[in-house]
Amino acid sequence: MDSIGDRYHEYTKIRRGARGAHKLEVSKGRGVFRLPEPVTEGGMGLWECIARRRSFREYSPIPLSLSELSQLLWATQGITEPYFRLRAAPSAGALYPLETYVVVNLAEGLERGVYRYLVEEHALEMRLKGDLRQSIASAALEQEFLADAGAVFIWTAVPERTKSRYGERGWRYIYKDAAHACANLYLAAVALGLGCCAIGACFDDEVNWLLGIDGVRETVVYLASVGRRLR
């Protein structure tokens, strides 16, 4: 790690000093869960979704449905053009450096834990099983509302996918890719009558550790909570 972009990313991480503030009772997850097919027609109009977009931090204890989770994942990174494998959110050079993980807190038909979104299969792969509500809230600078959300979306980047073409400038494109995905999540949440809130601040190493990634070849870049609005 000796390039200016890599050093910038490393030096701007937030560190607590001690990883894992909460004791985790988890186990390695197994299994791939197919998601319902996304709905691509009808629903709330785009202009109304934009007008209603807000950040919500108060969530009810009613679980998300599997169809809602499917729709949200498809809206952020799902395939919209099968031949060229183009996705719902734009990516510089169509290189798609992002990986999408979901910390499931309350979702029908899914155990609590960390899942990775398998774009090509439109499915979820369990990576870590267990109640991570307090762990993800703690890793996001003690923002407790993450523990109340139905799910927490986490976008990571595999920098070499973009840097292989664009060099150090690729870091700029990676951050923009994450913003595109999160903007889609906001609008999809509005269309489904759900609340969403983007989170930029986190203890990077703690989130990376929860996901089982090294923070170098793959690293967290953005988070967002989603759940049923309390009001």
Short mmCIF file of the C-alpha atoms (twelve columns), coordinates in Angstrom:
data_MODEL
# 
_entry.id   MODEL 
# 
loop_
_atom_site.group_PDB 
_atom_site.id 
_atom_site.type_symbol 
_atom_site.label_atom_id 
_atom_site.label_alt_id 
_atom_site.label_comp_id 
_atom_site.label_asym_id 
_atom_site.label_seq_id 
_atom_site.Cartn_x 
_atom_site.Cartn_y 
_atom_site.Cartn_z 
_atom_site.pdbx_PDB_model_num 
ATOM 1   C CA . MET A 1   0.000   0.000   0.000   1 
ATOM 2   C CA . ASP A 2   2.182   2.853   -1.262  1 
ATOM 3   C CA . SER A 3   -0.002  4.844   -3.663  1 
ATOM 4   C CA . ILE A 4   -1.530  8.201   -2.784  1 
ATOM 5   C CA . GLY A 5   -5.104  6.950   -3.165  1 
ATOM 6   C CA . ASP A 6   -4.515  3.929   -0.945  1 
ATOM 7   C CA . ARG A 7   -2.795  6.067   1.686   1 
ATOM 8   C CA . TYR A 8   -5.664  8.573   1.641   1 
ATOM 9   C CA . HIS A 9   -8.210  5.828   2.214   1 
ATOM 10  C CA . GLU A 10  -6.150  4.284   5.002   1 
ATOM 11  C CA . TYR A 11  -5.368  7.552   6.789   1 
ATOM 12  C CA . THR A 12  -8.997  8.736   6.777   1 
ATOM 13  C CA . LYS A 13  -10.334 5.625   8.523   1 
ATOM 14  C CA . ILE A 14  -11.946 6.130   11.926  1 
ATOM 15  C CA . ARG A 15  -10.462 3.873   14.583  1 
ATOM 16  C CA . ARG A 16  -11.636 3.184   18.085  1 
ATOM 17  C CA . GLY A 17  -8.414  1.501   19.192  1 
ATOM 18  C CA . ALA A 18  -10.030 -1.748  20.240  1 
ATOM 19  C CA . ARG A 19  -12.077 -3.864  17.906  1 
ATOM 20  C CA . GLY A 20  -15.310 -5.595  18.835  1 
ATOM 21  C CA . ALA A 21  -16.889 -3.523  21.581  1 
ATOM 22  C CA . HIS A 22  -19.703 -6.072  21.899  1 
ATOM 23  C CA . LYS A 23  -19.275 -9.763  22.508  1 
ATOM 24  C CA . LEU A 24  -20.515 -11.612 19.443  1 
ATOM 25  C CA . GLU A 25  -22.428 -14.841 19.642  1 
ATOM 26  C CA . VAL A 26  -22.179 -15.817 16.003  1 
ATOM 27  C CA . SER A 27  -21.279 -18.737 13.819  1 
ATOM 28  C CA . LYS A 28  -20.124 -19.051 10.243  1 
ATOM 29  C CA . GLY A 29  -23.169 -18.969 8.047   1 
ATOM 30  C CA . ARG A 30  -24.001 -21.314 5.212   1 
ATOM 31  C CA . GLY A 31  -26.573 -21.352 2.512   1 
ATOM 32  C CA . VAL A 32  -27.803 -19.332 -0.439  1 
ATOM 33  C CA . PHE A 33  -31.311 -17.879 -0.326  1 
ATOM 34  C CA . ARG A 34  -33.053 -17.101 -3.577  1 
ATOM 35  C CA . LEU A 35  -34.917 -13.807 -3.581  1 
ATOM 36  C CA . PRO A 36  -38.340 -13.181 -5.144  1 
ATOM 37  C CA . GLU A 37  -38.246 -11.699 -8.608  1 
ATOM 38  C CA . PRO A 38  -38.128 -7.879  -8.495  1 
ATOM 39  C CA . VAL A 39  -41.071 -5.848  -9.724  1 
ATOM 40  C CA . THR A 40  -40.042 -3.598  -12.603 1 
ATOM 41  C CA . GLU A 41  -43.346 -1.886  -13.492 1 
ATOM 42  C CA . GLY A 42  -45.919 0.253   -11.721 1 
ATOM 43  C CA . GLY A 43  -45.571 1.645   -8.236  1 
ATOM 44  C CA . MET A 44  -45.076 5.226   -7.085  1 
ATOM 45  C CA . GLY A 45  -43.949 7.697   -9.739  1 
ATOM 46  C CA . LEU A 46  -40.316 8.869   -9.822  1 
ATOM 47  C CA . TRP A 47  -41.082 12.540  -9.172  1 
ATOM 48  C CA . GLU A 48  -43.172 11.697  -6.151  1 
ATOM 49  C CA . CYS A 49  -40.389 9.454   -4.786  1 
ATOM 50  C CA . ILE A 50  -37.888 12.299  -5.137  1 
ATOM 51  C CA . ALA A 51  -40.231 14.782  -3.457  1 
ATOM 52  C CA . ARG A 52  -40.822 12.432  -0.514  1 
ATOM 53  C CA . ARG A 53  -37.213 11.387  0.014   1 
ATOM 54  C CA . ARG A 54  -36.071 11.939  3.599   1 
ATOM 55  C CA . SER A 55  -33.706 10.319  6.107   1 
ATOM 56  C CA . PHE A 56  -35.538 8.311   8.779   1 
ATOM 57  C CA . ARG A 57  -33.875 7.100   11.956  1 
ATOM 58  C CA . GLU A 58  -36.860 5.747   13.890  1 
ATOM 59  C CA . TYR A 59  -38.094 2.291   12.963  1 
ATOM 60  C CA . SER A 60  -40.925 0.034   14.081  1 
ATOM 61  C CA . PRO A 61  -40.298 -3.593  15.166  1 
ATOM 62  C CA . ILE A 62  -42.306 -4.963  12.211  1 
ATOM 63  C CA . PRO A 63  -39.976 -7.054  10.004  1 
ATOM 64  C CA . LEU A 64  -39.197 -6.341  6.389   1 
ATOM 65  C CA . SER A 65  -40.686 -8.821  3.953   1 
ATOM 66  C CA . LEU A 66  -38.473 -10.895 1.696   1 
ATOM 67  C CA . SER A 67  -40.065 -9.285  -1.363  1 
ATOM 68  C CA . GLU A 68  -39.202 -5.814  -0.018  1 
ATOM 69  C CA . LEU A 69  -35.612 -6.839  0.613   1 
ATOM 70  C CA . SER A 70  -35.471 -8.271  -2.901  1 
ATOM 71  C CA . GLN A 71  -36.747 -5.021  -4.383  1 
ATOM 72  C CA . LEU A 72  -34.258 -2.896  -2.416  1 
ATOM 73  C CA . LEU A 73  -31.277 -5.038  -3.424  1 
ATOM 74  C CA . TRP A 74  -32.294 -5.073  -7.069  1 
ATOM 75  C CA . ALA A 75  -32.733 -1.291  -7.056  1 
ATOM 76  C CA . THR A 76  -29.199 -0.742  -5.764  1 
ATOM 77  C CA . GLN A 77  -27.132 -3.257  -7.747  1 
ATOM 78  C CA . GLY A 78  -29.492 -5.593  -9.593  1 
ATOM 79  C CA . ILE A 79  -29.054 -6.482  -13.254 1 
ATOM 80  C CA . THR A 80  -31.310 -4.469  -15.553 1 
ATOM 81  C CA . GLU A 81  -29.854 -5.410  -18.958 1 
ATOM 82  C CA . PRO A 82  -29.030 -9.119  -19.205 1 
ATOM 83  C CA . TYR A 83  -26.844 -9.168  -22.328 1 
ATOM 84  C CA . PHE A 84  -24.258 -6.625  -21.157 1 
ATOM 85  C CA . ARG A 85  -24.942 -7.353  -17.450 1 
ATOM 86  C CA . LEU A 86  -25.677 -3.685  -16.766 1 
ATOM 87  C CA . ARG A 87  -26.945 -2.784  -13.310 1 
ATOM 88  C CA . ALA A 88  -29.549 -0.490  -11.764 1 
ATOM 89  C CA . ALA A 89  -26.912 2.009   -10.588 1 
ATOM 90  C CA . PRO A 90  -24.208 3.416   -12.891 1 
ATOM 91  C CA . SER A 91  -20.553 2.517   -12.489 1 
ATOM 92  C CA . ALA A 92  -17.483 4.136   -14.028 1 
ATOM 93  C CA . GLY A 93  -16.424 2.040   -17.003 1 
ATOM 94  C CA . ALA A 94  -19.056 -0.559  -16.028 1 
ATOM 95  C CA . LEU A 95  -16.389 -2.063  -13.746 1 
ATOM 96  C CA . TYR A 96  -18.655 -2.473  -10.698 1 
ATOM 97  C CA . PRO A 97  -16.189 -2.360  -7.801  1 
ATOM 98  C CA . LEU A 98  -18.959 -2.549  -5.198  1 
ATOM 99  C CA . GLU A 99  -20.053 -5.553  -3.179  1 
ATOM 100 C CA . THR A 100 -23.312 -5.340  -1.229  1 
ATOM 101 C CA . TYR A 101 -23.764 -6.880  2.205   1 
ATOM 102 C CA . VAL A 102 -26.855 -6.806  4.389   1 
ATOM 103 C CA . VAL A 103 -26.946 -7.113  8.156   1 
ATOM 104 C CA . VAL A 104 -30.396 -8.605  8.660   1 
ATOM 105 C CA . ASN A 105 -32.005 -7.593  11.949  1 
ATOM 106 C CA . LEU A 106 -35.692 -8.139  11.220  1 
ATOM 107 C CA . ALA A 107 -36.723 -9.789  7.956   1 
ATOM 108 C CA . GLU A 108 -39.309 -12.472 7.336   1 
ATOM 109 C CA . GLY A 109 -37.841 -15.818 6.328   1 
ATOM 110 C CA . LEU A 110 -34.228 -14.917 7.119   1 
ATOM 111 C CA . GLU A 111 -32.181 -15.563 10.232  1 
ATOM 112 C CA . ARG A 112 -30.287 -12.676 11.761  1 
ATOM 113 C CA . GLY A 113 -26.775 -12.279 10.464  1 
ATOM 114 C CA . VAL A 114 -24.614 -10.949 7.636   1 
ATOM 115 C CA . TYR A 115 -25.487 -11.776 4.044   1 
ATOM 116 C CA . ARG A 116 -23.732 -10.977 0.776   1 
ATOM 117 C CA . TYR A 117 -25.821 -10.088 -2.258  1 
ATOM 118 C CA . LEU A 118 -25.080 -12.373 -5.206  1 
ATOM 119 C CA . VAL A 119 -25.852 -10.095 -8.118  1 
ATOM 120 C CA . GLU A 120 -25.850 -12.664 -10.893 1 
ATOM 121 C CA . GLU A 121 -28.159 -15.045 -9.028  1 
ATOM 122 C CA . HIS A 122 -30.266 -12.334 -7.333  1 
ATOM 123 C CA . ALA A 123 -29.768 -14.229 -4.104  1 
ATOM 124 C CA . LEU A 124 -28.344 -13.780 -0.616  1 
ATOM 125 C CA . GLU A 125 -25.436 -15.813 0.718   1 
ATOM 126 C CA . MET A 126 -25.210 -16.060 4.492   1 
ATOM 127 C CA . ARG A 127 -21.746 -15.133 5.698   1 
ATOM 128 C CA . LEU A 128 -22.212 -14.877 9.465   1 
ATOM 129 C CA . LYS A 129 -25.120 -16.060 11.568  1 
ATOM 130 C CA . GLY A 130 -26.101 -14.284 14.768  1 
ATOM 131 C CA . ASP A 131 -27.641 -11.231 16.377  1 
ATOM 132 C CA . LEU A 132 -25.445 -8.342  15.224  1 
ATOM 133 C CA . ARG A 133 -27.775 -5.476  16.092  1 
ATOM 134 C CA . GLN A 134 -25.613 -3.960  18.804  1 
ATOM 135 C CA . SER A 135 -22.399 -4.817  16.999  1 
ATOM 136 C CA . ILE A 136 -23.311 -2.925  13.831  1 
ATOM 137 C CA . ALA A 137 -24.657 0.024   15.837  1 
ATOM 138 C CA . SER A 138 -21.446 0.153   17.849  1 
ATOM 139 C CA . ALA A 139 -19.300 -0.102  14.716  1 
ATOM 140 C CA . ALA A 140 -21.203 2.876   13.259  1 
ATOM 141 C CA . LEU A 141 -20.038 5.209   16.046  1 
ATOM 142 C CA . GLU A 142 -22.697 4.066   18.506  1 
ATOM 143 C CA . GLN A 143 -25.617 5.115   16.296  1 
ATOM 144 C CA . GLU A 144 -28.249 3.029   18.061  1 
ATOM 145 C CA . PHE A 145 -30.945 3.400   15.425  1 
ATOM 146 C CA . LEU A 146 -29.076 0.863   13.284  1 
ATOM 147 C CA . ALA A 147 -29.991 -1.778  15.845  1 
ATOM 148 C CA . ASP A 148 -33.682 -0.937  15.360  1 
ATOM 149 C CA . ALA A 149 -33.623 -1.052  11.555  1 
ATOM 150 C CA . GLY A 150 -34.931 -4.058  9.691   1 
ATOM 151 C CA . ALA A 151 -31.648 -4.244  7.785   1 
ATOM 152 C CA . VAL A 152 -28.393 -2.381  7.363   1 
ATOM 153 C CA . PHE A 153 -26.944 -2.215  3.863   1 
ATOM 154 C CA . ILE A 154 -23.139 -2.123  3.669   1 
ATOM 155 C CA . TRP A 155 -21.294 -1.372  0.457   1 
ATOM 156 C CA . THR A 156 -17.684 -2.407  0.156   1 
ATOM 157 C CA . ALA A 157 -15.274 -1.772  -2.679  1 
ATOM 158 C CA . VAL A 158 -12.748 -4.000  -4.388  1 
ATOM 159 C CA . PRO A 159 -10.482 -1.129  -5.502  1 
ATOM 160 C CA . GLU A 160 -8.477  -3.029  -8.114  1 
ATOM 161 C CA . ARG A 161 -11.553 -3.502  -10.288 1 
ATOM 162 C CA . THR A 162 -11.590 0.241   -10.931 1 
ATOM 163 C CA . LYS A 163 -7.923  1.099   -10.404 1 
ATOM 164 C CA . SER A 164 -6.868  -1.446  -13.024 1 
ATOM 165 C CA . ARG A 165 -8.248  0.956   -15.637 1 
ATOM 166 C CA . TYR A 166 -8.229  4.376   -13.978 1 
ATOM 167 C CA . GLY A 167 -5.282  4.195   -11.587 1 
ATOM 168 C CA . GLU A 168 -5.445  6.380   -8.486  1 
ATOM 169 C CA . ARG A 169 -8.297  8.452   -9.882  1 
ATOM 170 C CA . GLY A 170 -10.325 5.284   -9.568  1 
ATOM 171 C CA . TRP A 171 -10.839 6.024   -5.866  1 
ATOM 172 C CA . ARG A 172 -12.982 9.038   -6.837  1 
ATOM 173 C CA . TYR A 173 -15.136 6.828   -9.035  1 
ATOM 174 C CA . ILE A 174 -15.534 4.202   -6.321  1 
ATOM 175 C CA . TYR A 175 -17.002 6.732   -3.904  1 
ATOM 176 C CA . LYS A 176 -19.354 7.987   -6.616  1 
ATOM 177 C CA . ASP A 177 -20.469 4.431   -7.376  1 
ATOM 178 C CA . ALA A 178 -21.399 3.982   -3.713  1 
ATOM 179 C CA . ALA A 179 -23.366 7.249   -3.750  1 
ATOM 180 C CA . HIS A 180 -25.286 6.127   -6.855  1 
ATOM 181 C CA . ALA A 181 -26.257 2.844   -5.174  1 
ATOM 182 C CA . CYS A 182 -27.353 4.563   -1.976  1 
ATOM 183 C CA . ALA A 183 -29.442 7.132   -3.865  1 
ATOM 184 C CA . ASN A 184 -31.287 4.273   -5.546  1 
ATOM 185 C CA . LEU A 185 -31.851 2.651   -2.151  1 
ATOM 186 C CA . TYR A 186 -33.422 5.854   -0.828  1 
ATOM 187 C CA . LEU A 187 -35.845 6.099   -3.739  1 
ATOM 188 C CA . ALA A 188 -36.731 2.405   -3.620  1 
ATOM 189 C CA . ALA A 189 -37.416 2.706   0.115   1 
ATOM 190 C CA . VAL A 190 -39.747 5.654   -0.486  1 
ATOM 191 C CA . ALA A 191 -41.584 3.724   -3.193  1 
ATOM 192 C CA . LEU A 192 -42.119 0.841   -0.750  1 
ATOM 193 C CA . GLY A 193 -43.220 3.102   2.105   1 
ATOM 194 C CA . LEU A 194 -40.060 2.378   4.107   1 
ATOM 195 C CA . GLY A 195 -37.533 4.604   5.849   1 
ATOM 196 C CA . CYS A 196 -33.862 4.865   4.933   1 
ATOM 197 C CA . CYS A 197 -30.840 6.683   6.335   1 
ATOM 198 C CA . ALA A 198 -27.331 6.815   4.875   1 
ATOM 199 C CA . ILE A 199 -24.361 6.516   7.243   1 
ATOM 200 C CA . GLY A 200 -20.886 7.680   6.304   1 
ATOM 201 C CA . ALA A 201 -19.228 7.419   9.727   1 
ATOM 202 C CA . CYS A 202 -18.053 4.058   11.023  1 
ATOM 203 C CA . PHE A 203 -15.099 2.359   12.623  1 
ATOM 204 C CA . ASP A 204 -13.805 0.931   9.361   1 
ATOM 205 C CA . ASP A 205 -11.821 -1.937  10.830  1 
ATOM 206 C CA . GLU A 206 -14.773 -3.097  12.945  1 
ATOM 207 C CA . VAL A 207 -17.172 -3.163  9.997   1 
ATOM 208 C CA . ASN A 208 -14.582 -4.906  7.831   1 
ATOM 209 C CA . TRP A 209 -14.075 -7.473  10.585  1 
ATOM 210 C CA . LEU A 210 -17.814 -8.162  10.828  1 
ATOM 211 C CA . LEU A 211 -17.889 -8.787  7.085   1 
ATOM 212 C CA . GLY A 212 -14.785 -10.968 7.136   1 
ATOM 213 C CA . ILE A 213 -12.799 -8.765  4.729   1 
ATOM 214 C CA . ASP A 214 -9.274  -7.406  5.054   1 
ATOM 215 C CA . GLY A 215 -9.866  -3.656  4.572   1 
ATOM 216 C CA . VAL A 216 -7.287  -3.482  1.779   1 
ATOM 217 C CA . ARG A 217 -8.245  -5.753  -1.104  1 
ATOM 218 C CA . GLU A 218 -11.847 -5.140  -0.099  1 
ATOM 219 C CA . THR A 219 -13.024 -2.409  2.262   1 
ATOM 220 C CA . VAL A 220 -16.187 -0.750  3.537   1 
ATOM 221 C CA . VAL A 221 -17.135 2.563   1.902   1 
ATOM 222 C CA . TYR A 222 -20.784 3.295   2.838   1 
ATOM 223 C CA . LEU A 223 -23.722 2.114   4.966   1 
ATOM 224 C CA . ALA A 224 -27.461 2.709   5.094   1 
ATOM 225 C CA . SER A 225 -30.234 1.570   7.408   1 
ATOM 226 C CA . VAL A 226 -33.668 0.534   6.158   1 
ATOM 227 C CA . GLY A 227 -36.817 -0.303  8.081   1 
ATOM 228 C CA . ARG A 228 -40.474 0.397   8.623   1 
ATOM 229 C CA . ARG A 229 -40.974 4.001   9.625   1 
ATOM 230 C CA . LEU A 230 -42.189 4.512   13.156  1 
ATOM 231 C CA . ARG A 231 -44.059 7.616   12.069  1 
# 
